[in-house]
């Protein structure tokens, strides 16, 4: 008669039961943590100031804040007959300043 086989089955069953109970405890702890975080967030949200009403919103300024000025240096003449300009007819269309000639080129 083999006595050790029965003892091994009981030990395996006890270990699997302990692992199952441990997983249930961890799952309950996670659920409690999530519920606690939700409760804490709701308490913090209740302490915040409410959003402003439409009457409390800032009013726009009476004058325009952005004033557009024409660039007097731009040459934006288009042909009067409605034809499109080709690239070689456009000329130089820079958007910024050119660097001075005194800068030495980088190697």
N, C-alpha and C positions, 0 to 999 in steps of 0.2 A: 504494500500500500504506500502511495506517494503522498505525503502530508504537505510538502513544500508547494505543490501546485495550487492547492486551495488557499494557502496563505498569500501567494503572489496575486491571485485574482482579487482577494479582499483588499490588498494594498493598492492595486491599480484602481479599483473602484473608489477607494477612499481618496486617492490623489485626484482622480477626475472629478469627484464631488467637491473637493476643496477648490480646484481650479474653477469650476462652474460657480461656486459661491463667491469666489473672488471676483469673477467677471461681473456678477450681479451687483456686488458692492461697488465696483468701479463705475458701472453704468449708472447706479443711483447717485453716486457722488457727482458725476458729470451732469446729470439732470438737475441736481440741486445747485450746482455751480451756474448753469445756464439760467435757471429761474432767479437766482440771486443777482446775476448780472443784469437781467431784464428789470428787476425790481429796483436796483440801484440806479439804472439809467432813467427810469421813470421818475424817481425822486429828484434826480438832478435836473431833469427837464421841467418838472413842476416849479423849481426854484428860479428858473430863467425868466427874464422879462418877456412879456408877450410881444408878438410882432406889431409894428406900428400900424395904426389905422390909416386909411387913405387921407384923412385930414392932417395927420402928423407927418406925412411924407414931405421931403424938402421940395420947395417950389423952384422951377427953372428961373434962370436970371432974366431980367427984363431986356437985356441987350444980347446981341450975338457974341458968343465967346470966341468964335473962330472967324477971322476976317481973311477973305481970299484976296491975294494980290497977284496981279499979272506979272509974269517974268518979262521984263522989257528986253532982255538979251536973247530971248528965244526967237528963232526965225521959223514961224509956222505958216508960211505962205503956201497955199495950195493952188494948183492950176485952175484958172477960171472956167475952162471948158469941161471940168468934171472928170478928166482922165486921172489915172493913178500915177504916182511917181514911181520910177524904177529905183533900185538901190543906188545906182551910181549918180542919180539926180538928187538924192537926199542931202548930200553934203555931210558935214560933221555934226552929229547929234549927241553931244556929251551930256552926261547927267551930273558930273562933278568936276572938280578942278583937276588940272594936270599937275603932277609933281614938278618942282623946279628942276632945271637942267643941271644944277650944281651937285645933285645927289649922284654918287658914283654907283654904277650897277653892281649888283651882288653877283658873286661868283658861283 
